Amino acid sequence: MYLVVGAGLAGAVIAERIASQHNKEVTVIDRRNHIAGNIFDYVDENGIIVHKYGPHIFHTNSDKVWNYLNKFTDFEPYFHRVLAAVEGMEVPIPFNLTSLEQVYPKTKYYRMTEKLISEYGFGVKVPILKLLKSNHILLKELADYVYRNIFLGYTIKQWGLKPTEIDKSVTSRIPVYISKDTRYFQDKYQGMPQGGYTKMVEKMLSSKKIKVQLNTDFADIDDVQSYKKIIYTGCIDEYCNYKYGKLGYRSLEFNTIKYSLKQYQNVAQINYPNEYDFTRITEPKHFYKETKHNIDDTIILKEYPKEYIEKQNEPYYPILNDDNKILYKKYKEDVNKIKNIILLGRLADYKYYNMDQVISSSMIAFYKVIDKGIT
């Protein structure tokens, strides 16, 4: 029998693989009162699918991941578009040629566009910290504008740190995109699961071989030694009883507000890099055509980044910097000495995964560790 700690996406994928491919019994536990982890969603009284823990838009270039998920849900096409409130305007982000045209006079827009393309090429995403290093006067002006108005304030609010204090794998996620494509993602496959993520995960965990226990902490399991493998998706420092100290995580708080309006904003997400103490407002009815066009009321979620405090809120994002990476390495070396433990997911791997990366890493862990018979 296998024990999976965490009923989020990582835990659901590997539990489903063990049950369906090896016909083995799997117990999945979660300390929360629901499955699906941070992709948990629910249908409110108006019929709007609400992402409780913030917007999750599925996107991937992987045929393998896409085909796998389509065993459990059909996807409704959806292309995410995000605006940022900047100097009284709503500017598309990632900052692109359409954004550039919106904030600069035409003559300067054409000169900047020409220089961007000649310097980096068309269709290229340039990390803002890389663009800041440009010696060209026009590109330096553009980089300063984007850094000051879109990047800096949002980063400080989101992480409680300056951009230079965070690993480049995080900061590179907000580039300048040399294109007129205003979609937030450009992946081959993009969409929303029909009926929501929770229903998708329910189907993944629907095998008779899978037993789900909610409101159950890993510390509550008395017979840990009876399991062949433990797949752990929680915080690695917590698993090790904080032997070397606590790793850094960032949490979030959401204020949900209902309105008797057909639509609150023009897109699903508007970011507020500089004004207010929240980072973004999400209007979830935009995610599905049926709710967008057929429901008269709407709701919004205001998102407030918070310090993670154990047992008070949820750890959302690992804070990737040099100190935390060193600390994580110590924990990883200790856990690697335990033969029957598999670490999996954003918290256990201490990485900033997208959903498709979580699925891919879970499938790889299954094939490498379990499917090869190392049980």
C-alpha positions as CSV (number, residue, x, y, z in Angstrom):
1,M,0.0,0.0,0.0
2,Y,1.1,3.6,-0.7
3,L,0.5,6.7,1.3
4,V,0.2,10.1,-0.6
5,V,0.4,13.1,1.7
6,G,-1.5,15.9,0.0
7,A,-4.6,15.7,-2.2
8,G,-3.5,18.5,-4.6
9,L,-2.5,18.1,-8.2
10,A,0.9,16.3,-7.5
11,G,-0.7,13.9,-5.1
12,A,-3.7,13.2,-7.3
13,V,-1.6,12.4,-10.4
14,I,0.7,9.9,-8.7
15,A,-2.1,8.3,-6.8
16,E,-4.1,7.9,-10.0
17,R,-1.0,6.4,-11.8
18,I,-0.3,3.9,-9.0
19,A,-4.0,2.8,-8.9
20,S,-4.6,2.6,-12.6
21,Q,-1.3,1.3,-13.8
22,H,-0.4,-1.1,-11.0
23,N,-3.8,-1.8,-9.4
24,K,-2.3,-1.0,-6.0
25,E,-4.1,0.5,-3.0
26,V,-3.3,4.1,-2.3
27,T,-4.3,6.2,0.7
28,V,-4.4,9.9,0.1
29,I,-4.5,12.3,3.1
30,D,-4.9,16.0,3.3
31,R,-5.0,18.3,6.3
32,R,-7.6,20.5,4.6
33,N,-11.3,19.7,4.3
34,H,-11.2,19.4,0.5
35,I,-9.2,17.8,-2.3
36,A,-7.4,19.6,-5.2
37,G,-5.1,21.7,-3.0
38,N,-4.6,25.2,-4.3
39,I,-6.4,24.5,-7.5
40,F,-9.6,23.9,-5.5
41,D,-12.7,25.6,-7.0
42,Y,-16.4,25.7,-6.2
43,V,-19.6,26.8,-7.8
44,D,-21.2,29.8,-6.0
45,E,-24.9,30.4,-5.7
46,N,-25.0,32.2,-9.1
47,G,-23.3,29.4,-10.9
48,I,-19.9,31.0,-11.2
49,I,-16.9,28.7,-10.8
50,V,-14.7,30.4,-8.2
51,H,-11.0,29.6,-7.7
52,K,-10.7,29.8,-3.9
53,Y,-6.9,30.2,-3.9
54,G,-6.5,32.6,-6.8
55,P,-6.7,32.2,-10.6
56,H,-5.3,29.0,-12.1
57,I,-5.2,29.0,-15.9
58,F,-4.1,25.7,-17.5
59,H,-1.5,26.0,-20.2
60,T,1.1,23.7,-21.6
61,N,3.2,22.8,-24.7
62,S,3.4,19.1,-23.6
63,D,1.2,16.7,-25.7
64,K,1.8,14.1,-23.0
65,V,0.5,16.3,-20.2
66,W,-2.4,17.6,-22.3
67,N,-3.5,14.1,-23.3
68,Y,-3.3,12.8,-19.8
69,L,-5.6,15.5,-18.3
70,N,-8.1,15.0,-21.1
71,K,-8.8,11.6,-19.7
72,F,-10.4,13.3,-16.8
73,T,-12.0,16.4,-18.2
74,D,-12.8,18.3,-21.4
75,F,-11.3,21.7,-21.7
76,E,-13.1,24.9,-22.7
77,P,-10.7,27.1,-24.8
78,Y,-9.7,30.2,-22.8
79,F,-6.9,32.6,-23.5
80,H,-5.9,34.6,-20.4
81,R,-5.4,38.3,-20.8
82,V,-4.0,40.5,-18.0
83,L,-4.0,44.3,-17.7
84,A,-1.9,46.4,-15.4
85,A,-3.2,49.7,-13.9
86,V,-0.4,52.1,-14.8
87,E,-0.6,55.9,-14.7
88,G,-4.4,55.9,-15.2
89,M,-4.2,53.4,-18.1
90,E,-4.9,49.7,-18.3
91,V,-1.9,48.3,-20.1
92,P,-1.6,44.7,-21.4
93,I,1.0,42.5,-19.7
94,P,3.5,41.0,-20.1
95,F,4.5,44.4,-21.5
96,N,4.5,44.0,-25.3
97,L,4.4,46.1,-28.5
98,T,0.7,46.8,-27.9
99,S,1.6,48.1,-24.4
100,L,4.4,50.1,-25.9
101,E,2.2,51.7,-28.5
102,Q,-0.3,52.6,-25.7
103,V,2.2,54.5,-23.4
104,Y,4.5,56.2,-25.9
105,P,4.1,58.7,-28.7
106,K,4.0,57.1,-32.2
107,T,7.4,58.3,-33.3
108,K,9.1,57.0,-30.2
109,Y,7.0,53.8,-30.3
110,Y,8.3,53.0,-33.8
111,R,11.9,53.8,-32.9
112,M,11.7,51.6,-29.8
113,T,10.0,48.8,-31.7
114,E,12.7,48.8,-34.4
115,K,15.5,48.8,-31.8
116,L,13.9,46.0,-29.8
117,I,13.5,43.7,-32.9
118,S,17.0,44.5,-34.2
119,E,18.5,43.8,-30.8
120,Y,16.6,40.7,-29.6
121,G,14.4,39.6,-32.5
122,F,10.6,39.4,-33.0
123,G,8.6,37.1,-30.8
124,V,11.2,37.0,-28.1
125,K,10.6,37.4,-24.3
126,V,13.3,39.5,-22.7
127,P,13.5,39.4,-18.8
128,I,13.2,42.9,-17.5
129,L,16.4,42.6,-15.5
130,K,18.2,41.7,-18.7
131,L,16.7,44.6,-20.6
132,L,17.9,47.0,-17.8
133,K,21.5,46.1,-18.7
134,S,21.1,47.5,-22.2
135,N,23.4,50.4,-23.1
136,H,21.1,51.8,-25.8
137,I,19.4,55.0,-24.6
138,L,15.9,54.0,-25.9
139,L,16.0,50.5,-24.6
140,K,17.3,51.7,-21.3
141,E,14.4,54.2,-21.1
142,L,11.9,51.5,-21.9
143,A,13.4,49.1,-19.3
144,D,13.3,51.8,-16.6
145,Y,9.7,52.6,-17.4
146,V,8.6,48.9,-17.2
147,Y,10.7,48.2,-14.1
148,R,9.4,51.3,-12.3
149,N,5.7,51.1,-13.3
150,I,5.0,47.4,-13.7
151,F,7.7,45.2,-12.1
152,L,9.2,46.8,-9.0
153,G,6.0,47.6,-7.0
154,Y,4.3,44.4,-7.8
155,T,7.4,42.3,-6.9
156,I,7.8,44.1,-3.6
157,K,4.2,43.6,-2.7
158,Q,4.1,40.0,-3.9
159,W,7.3,38.8,-2.3
160,G,8.2,41.3,0.4
161,L,11.6,41.6,-1.3
162,K,13.3,43.6,-4.0
163,P,13.7,41.9,-7.4
164,T,17.5,41.6,-6.9
165,E,16.8,39.6,-3.7
166,I,14.9,36.9,-5.6
167,D,16.2,34.1,-7.8
168,K,16.1,34.9,-11.6
169,S,13.9,31.9,-12.2
170,V,11.1,33.9,-10.6
171,T,11.9,37.4,-11.9
172,S,12.2,36.1,-15.5
173,R,8.6,35.1,-15.4
174,I,7.7,38.8,-16.0
175,P,9.4,39.7,-19.3
176,V,9.0,42.3,-22.1
177,Y,7.4,40.4,-25.0
178,I,8.5,41.6,-28.4
179,S,5.1,40.9,-30.1
180,K,1.6,42.2,-30.5
181,D,0.2,39.0,-29.0
182,T,-1.6,40.2,-25.9
183,R,-2.3,36.8,-24.4
184,Y,-0.6,36.2,-21.1
185,F,0.5,32.7,-22.3
186,Q,1.5,31.5,-25.7
187,D,1.4,27.7,-25.1
188,K,0.1,25.3,-27.6
189,Y,-2.7,24.2,-25.3
190,Q,-4.7,26.6,-23.1
191,G,-8.0,26.3,-21.4
192,M,-10.3,25.7,-18.4
193,P,-11.5,22.3,-17.3
194,Q,-15.3,22.0,-17.9
195,G,-16.9,21.9,-14.5
196,G,-13.8,23.1,-12.8
197,Y,-10.5,21.7,-11.4
198,T,-12.1,20.1,-8.4
199,K,-14.3,17.9,-10.5
200,M,-11.2,17.0,-12.6
201,V,-9.3,15.9,-9.5
202,E,-12.3,14.0,-8.2
203,K,-12.2,11.8,-11.3
204,M,-8.5,11.3,-10.9
205,L,-9.1,10.0,-7.4
206,S,-12.2,8.0,-8.2
207,S,-10.6,4.6,-8.4
208,K,-11.8,2.1,-5.8
209,K,-8.1,1.5,-5.1
210,I,-7.8,5.1,-3.8
211,K,-8.9,6.0,-0.3
212,V,-9.1,9.7,0.5
213,Q,-8.9,11.0,4.1
214,L,-9.5,14.7,4.6
215,N,-8.9,16.7,7.8
216,T,-6.0,14.4,8.3
217,D,-2.4,15.5,9.1
218,F,0.6,13.4,8.3
219,A,1.4,13.5,12.1
220,D,-1.9,11.7,12.7
221,I,-0.8,8.6,10.8
222,D,0.3,6.0,13.4
223,D,1.2,3.2,11.0
224,V,3.6,5.0,8.7
225,Q,6.0,2.0,8.6
226,S,3.3,-0.2,7.0
227,Y,3.4,1.7,3.7
228,K,5.8,0.7,0.9
229,K,6.2,4.2,-0.2
230,I,5.3,7.6,1.1
231,I,4.8,10.3,-1.5
232,Y,5.1,13.6,0.4
233,T,3.9,16.9,-1.2
234,G,4.0,19.2,1.8
235,C,6.7,21.5,3.0
236,I,10.0,19.7,3.3
237,D,11.2,21.7,6.3
238,E,8.0,20.7,8.2
239,Y,8.6,17.1,7.3
240,C,12.0,17.3,8.9
241,N,10.7,19.1,12.0
242,Y,12.6,22.3,11.0
243,K,15.9,20.7,11.9
244,Y,17.9,23.4,10.2
245,G,15.3,26.2,10.5
246,K,12.3,27.3,8.5
247,L,12.3,27.8,4.8
248,G,10.6,31.0,3.4
249,Y,7.2,30.8,1.8
250,R,4.8,33.5,0.7
251,S,1.1,33.3,1.5
252,L,-2.1,35.0,0.1
253,E,-5.3,36.3,1.5
254,F,-8.5,36.9,-0.7
255,N,-11.3,39.3,-0.2
256,T,-14.3,38.1,-2.2
257,I,-16.9,40.8,-3.1
258,K,-20.2,40.3,-4.9
259,Y,-21.7,42.8,-7.3
260,S,-25.1,43.1,-9.0
261,L,-23.3,43.8,-12.3
262,K,-23.0,41.9,-15.5
263,Q,-19.3,42.6,-15.6
264,Y,-16.9,44.3,-13.2
265,Q,-13.8,44.6,-15.4
266,N,-13.0,43.9,-19.1
267,V,-10.7,41.0,-18.5
268,A,-10.4,38.2,-15.9
269,Q,-7.4,39.8,-14.2
270,I,-6.1,43.4,-13.6
271,N,-2.9,43.9,-11.7
272,Y,-2.2,46.9,-9.5
273,P,1.6,47.2,-9.3
274,N,1.8,50.5,-7.5
275,E,-1.6,51.6,-6.1
276,Y,-3.3,49.9,-3.1
277,D,-2.1,47.1,-0.9
278,F,-3.5,44.3,-3.0
279,T,-1.7,43.0,-6.1
280,R,-4.6,42.1,-8.4
281,I,-8.3,41.7,-8.9
282,T,-9.7,38.6,-10.5
283,E,-13.2,38.3,-11.9
284,P,-13.7,34.5,-12.4
285,K,-16.9,34.6,-14.5
286,H,-14.6,35.5,-17.5
287,F,-13.1,32.0,-17.4
288,Y,-16.1,30.4,-18.9
289,K,-18.3,31.6,-21.8
290,E,-21.5,30.4,-20.3
291,T,-21.1,32.3,-17.0
292,K,-19.7,35.3,-18.7
293,H,-22.7,35.8,-21.0
294,N,-25.6,34.2,-19.1
295,I,-25.2,35.3,-15.4
296,D,-26.3,38.8,-14.4
297,D,-24.3,39.1,-11.2
298,T,-20.6,38.8,-10.6
299,I,-17.9,38.5,-8.0
300,I,-14.3,39.6,-7.7
301,L,-11.4,38.4,-5.6
302,K,-8.9,41.0,-4.3
303,E,-5.6,39.3,-3.7
304,Y,-3.3,40.4,-0.8
305,P,0.2,38.9,-0.4
306,K,1.0,37.9,3.2
307,E,3.8,36.5,5.2
308,Y,3.4,32.8,5.7
309,I,2.6,31.9,9.3
310,E,2.3,28.2,10.1
311,K,-1.2,27.0,11.1
312,Q,-2.6,30.5,10.3
313,N,-2.5,30.5,6.5
314,E,-1.4,28.5,3.6
315,P,2.1,28.4,2.0
316,Y,1.7,29.3,-1.7
317,Y,5.1,30.1,-3.1
318,P,8.6,29.2,-2.1
319,I,10.8,32.3,-1.7
320,L,13.7,31.4,-3.9
321,N,16.9,33.1,-2.8
322,D,20.4,32.0,-2.0
323,D,19.8,31.4,1.7
324,N,16.7,29.3,1.2
325,K,18.3,27.3,-1.6
326,I,21.2,26.4,0.7
327,L,18.7,25.4,3.5
328,Y,16.6,23.4,1.1
329,K,19.7,21.5,-0.1
330,K,20.4,20.4,3.5
331,Y,16.8,19.1,3.9
332,K,16.9,17.3,0.6
333,E,20.1,15.5,1.4
334,D,18.6,14.3,4.7
335,V,15.4,13.1,3.0
336,N,17.3,11.3,0.3
337,K,18.7,9.0,2.9
338,I,15.2,7.7,3.6
339,K,14.5,5.0,1.1
340,N,10.7,4.9,1.2
341,I,10.1,8.7,0.8
342,I,9.3,10.5,-2.5
343,L,9.2,14.3,-2.5
344,L,6.8,15.8,-5.0
345,G,5.3,19.1,-5.8
346,R,5.9,22.8,-5.4
347,L,6.4,22.7,-1.6
348,A,8.3,19.5,-1.3
349,D,10.6,20.3,-4.3
350,Y,10.8,23.9,-3.2
351,K,10.3,25.1,-6.8
352,Y,8.0,27.6,-8.5
353,Y,6.1,25.1,-10.7
354,N,3.3,25.8,-13.1
355,M,0.5,23.2,-13.2
356,D,1.8,21.3,-16.2
357,Q,5.2,21.1,-14.5
358,V,3.6,19.6,-11.4
359,I,1.9,17.0,-13.6
360,S,5.0,16.3,-15.6
361,S,7.2,15.9,-12.5
362,S,4.6,13.6,-10.9
363,M,4.5,11.4,-14.0
364,I,8.3,11.2,-14.1
365,A,8.4,10.3,-10.4
366,F,5.9,7.5,-11.0
367,Y,7.8,6.0,-14.0
368,K,11.3,6.4,-12.4
369,V,10.6,5.3,-8.9
370,I,7.4,3.2,-8.9
371,D,6.9,1.9,-12.5
372,K,10.4,0.5,-12.6
373,G,9.6,-1.7,-9.6
374,I,11.6,0.1,-7.0
375,T,8.9,-0.5,-4.4
